[in-house]
Amino acid sequence: MNAFTRKNITKTTLGLVASGALLFSLAACSMDSGTSTDTSSSSSSSSSEPSAASTPAASIADLSNGVDTQVAVDASFVDAITSLGLTPGVVGTATFTDGTFAFPITGGNVDYYGPDSDVRPYVQGEIDHDGSGLSLTSADGTVVELTDFRIDPGESKLYGTVTANGTVAAEDAYLFNLWGGTLKPIQMEGSNAVLEGTTVHISPDAASLLNQTFKTDAVQDEMLVGVAKITAATE
């Protein structure tokens, strides 16, 4: 690879409840129009964790049926990577096809309480992508791997493990922000829920780490990486 080219909840059936919960969880990563914080993750004096008496409106206890989170890489990020002399690659079960990375969903869970509840954030859980990731290799052989992605829908953030030349530099590091200004309507493809259009941006933590590792200042906070498409099996 030589170019760095991702409302009502009805309860008529258990499967539909699961679909609704997942769709809301994914939408929580994507509902704002230009910032990385949305209504599900904003804090206030009334914010609270679910109590023992709190019951989610809908839940998916296990997301291990897949499918994947894809990121179609933006040309501006390609230019930035090229200017640094970096070569991208895939790690583990990740794939790269026609300018798009795909990271298989391996697990996680989602609880949806709803905006009218007293629970904040009102979407909670995580979407896991264990065993996959991407790498960046410099001309001098320095290799940085970003792996084991974890999407937090309540925070609209993506976390992961950072490895530099085979040594773990950070675990569960804050890597990317997820913005929803270009979000498309939710669609179903068979039993899979599809949410496309969330833009992915480098976090300040990741920008600082990459700049330090590659001895540059070219990686900017909130630099656009690409557009995400999350496809998740609901049964």
C-alpha positions in Angstrom: 0.0 0.0 0.0 1.5 3.3 -1.0 -1.3 5.9 -0.4 -3.3 6.8 2.7 -6.2 6.9 0.7 -14.4 5.6 8.0 -37.5 8.6 16.8 -39.0 6.7 18.0 -38.0 3.3 19.4 -40.7 0.8 18.8 -40.9 -2.3 20.9 -42.9 -4.6 18.7 -40.1 -7.1 18.6 -36.9 -7.7 20.6 -34.9 -7.3 17.4 -36.4 -3.9 16.6 -35.6 -2.8 20.1 -32.0 -3.8 19.6 -31.9 -2.0 16.3 -33.3 1.1 17.8 -30.8 1.1 20.6 -27.8 0.6 18.3 -29.0 3.3 15.9 -29.3 5.8 18.7 -25.9 4.8 20.0 -24.3 5.4 16.7 -26.2 8.6 16.1 -24.8 9.9 19.4 -21.4 9.8 17.8 -22.7 12.0 15.0 -25.5 14.4 15.9 -23.7 17.7 16.4 -23.2 20.2 13.5 -19.6 21.2 14.0 -18.2 20.3 17.4 -17.1 17.0 18.9 -19.6 17.2 21.8 -23.3 16.5 21.4 -26.4 16.5 23.5 -25.8 13.0 24.8 -22.4 13.9 26.2 -22.7 17.5 27.4 -22.3 17.9 31.1 -24.6 19.9 33.4 -25.6 20.1 37.0 -28.2 17.4 36.3 -25.8 15.0 34.7 -25.7 11.6 36.4 -24.7 8.0 36.1 -27.5 5.5 35.9 -28.8 4.5 39.4 -29.9 1.0 40.3 -33.4 2.1 39.5 -32.6 3.4 36.1 -33.7 1.2 33.2 -32.5 1.8 29.6 -35.2 2.4 27.1 -33.3 -0.1 24.9 -30.1 -2.1 25.1 -27.7 -4.3 23.1 -25.7 -6.3 25.5 -23.3 -7.8 22.9 -22.1 -6.3 19.6 -19.8 -9.2 18.8 -21.8 -10.0 15.6 -20.0 -7.2 13.8 -19.7 -5.8 11.2 -17.2 -2.9 10.8 -16.3 0.7 11.0 -14.9 2.1 7.8 -13.1 5.4 7.2 -12.8 6.8 3.7 -9.6 8.9 4.0 -9.8 12.5 3.0 -7.4 13.9 0.4 -6.2 16.7 2.8 -5.0 14.0 5.2 -3.3 12.2 2.4 -1.4 15.3 1.6 -0.4 15.9 5.2 0.9 12.3 5.6 2.7 12.5 2.3 4.4 15.8 3.3 5.8 14.0 6.4 7.2 11.1 4.3 5.0 8.6 6.1 3.7 5.3 4.6 0.4 4.0 6.0 -0.5 0.4 6.5 -3.0 -1.9 8.2 -2.6 -3.9 11.4 -4.2 -7.3 12.2 -7.7 -7.8 10.7 -8.0 -4.3 9.3 -8.2 -3.9 5.5 -7.6 -1.1 3.1 -9.5 -1.0 -0.2 -10.0 1.8 -2.7 -9.0 4.5 -0.3 -11.1 3.1 2.6 -9.9 1.5 5.9 -12.2 -1.1 7.5 -11.9 -2.1 11.2 -14.1 -5.1 12.2 -16.4 -4.6 15.2 -15.6 -7.3 17.7 -17.8 -6.5 20.7 -19.1 -3.9 23.0 -22.5 -2.9 24.3 -25.0 0.0 24.3 -27.6 1.3 26.7 -30.0 4.1 25.5 -31.8 6.1 28.2 -33.1 8.9 26.0 -32.9 12.7 26.2 -35.9 13.0 28.5 -34.3 10.8 31.1 -32.2 12.1 34.0 -29.2 10.0 33.0 -26.3 11.8 31.2 -24.9 10.9 28.9 -28.1 9.4 27.7 -26.3 6.9 25.4 -23.7 4.8 27.1 -21.5 1.9 26.2 -18.8 1.2 23.7 -18.1 -0.3 20.3 -14.9 -2.4 20.2 -12.5 -3.1 17.4 -10.0 -5.4 19.0 -7.1 -6.9 16.9 -7.0 -4.3 14.1 -5.7 -0.8 13.4 -3.5 1.3 11.2 0.2 2.0 11.1 2.4 4.9 10.0 6.0 4.3 9.0 8.6 7.0 8.5 11.5 7.0 6.1 13.9 6.3 8.9 11.9 3.2 9.9 10.0 4.6 12.9 6.7 2.7 13.1 3.6 3.9 15.0 0.6 1.7 15.3 -2.9 2.8 16.4 -4.9 -0.3 17.3 -7.8 -1.8 19.3 -10.1 1.1 18.7 -12.9 1.8 21.1 -15.7 4.2 20.2 -17.4 5.9 23.2 -20.8 7.0 21.8 -21.5 9.1 24.9 -18.4 11.2 24.4 -18.3 11.1 20.6 -14.6 10.0 20.9 -12.5 7.1 19.7 -9.8 5.6 21.9 -7.0 3.1 21.2 -3.6 1.7 21.9 -0.5 3.5 20.6 2.6 1.5 19.9 5.9 3.0 18.8 8.6 0.7 17.3 6.9 -2.3 19.1 6.7 -0.6 22.5 3.4 0.4 23.9 3.4 4.2 24.3 -0.2 4.6 25.6 -3.2 2.4 26.2 -6.8 3.6 25.8 -5.5 6.8 24.4 -7.8 9.5 23.1 -7.1 9.4 19.4 -10.0 10.8 17.3 -13.0 13.1 17.6 -16.3 12.2 15.8 -18.3 15.0 14.3 -21.7 14.8 12.7 -22.1 17.8 10.4 -22.4 15.7 7.3 -24.3 12.8 8.8 -26.7 10.9 6.4 -30.0 9.4 7.5 -29.8 6.0 9.2 -30.4 3.1 6.8 -30.9 -0.6 7.2 -29.2 -3.1 4.9 -30.9 -6.4 5.7 -30.5 -6.8 9.5 -27.5 -4.4 9.6 -27.7 -0.9 10.8 -25.7 1.6 8.7 -24.8 5.2 9.8 -22.6 7.1 7.3 -21.2 10.6 7.2 -19.6 11.2 10.6 -16.3 13.0 10.0 -13.2 11.8 11.9 -10.7 14.3 13.3 -7.3 13.9 15.1 -7.5 14.6 18.8 -5.2 17.0 20.5 -3.6 14.1 22.3 -2.9 12.1 19.1 -1.6 15.2 17.3 0.9 15.9 20.1 2.0 12.3 20.3 2.5 12.0 16.5 4.4 15.3 16.3 6.7 14.3 19.1 7.3 10.8 17.6 8.0 12.0 14.1 9.7 15.3 15.2 7.4 17.6 13.4 4.6 20.1 14.0 2.6 19.3 10.8 -0.1 17.2 12.5 -2.7 19.7 13.6 -5.3 19.3 16.3 -8.7 18.4 14.7 -7.1 17.7 11.4 -9.7 15.9 9.2 -8.9 12.2 8.7 -11.9 11.1 6.7 -15.6 10.1 6.7 -16.8 7.2 8.7 -19.4 4.5 7.9 -20.4 2.3 10.8 -22.2 -0.9 9.9 -23.4 -3.1 12.8 -25.3 -6.4 12.9 -28.4 -6.1 15.0 -29.0 -9.8 15.2 
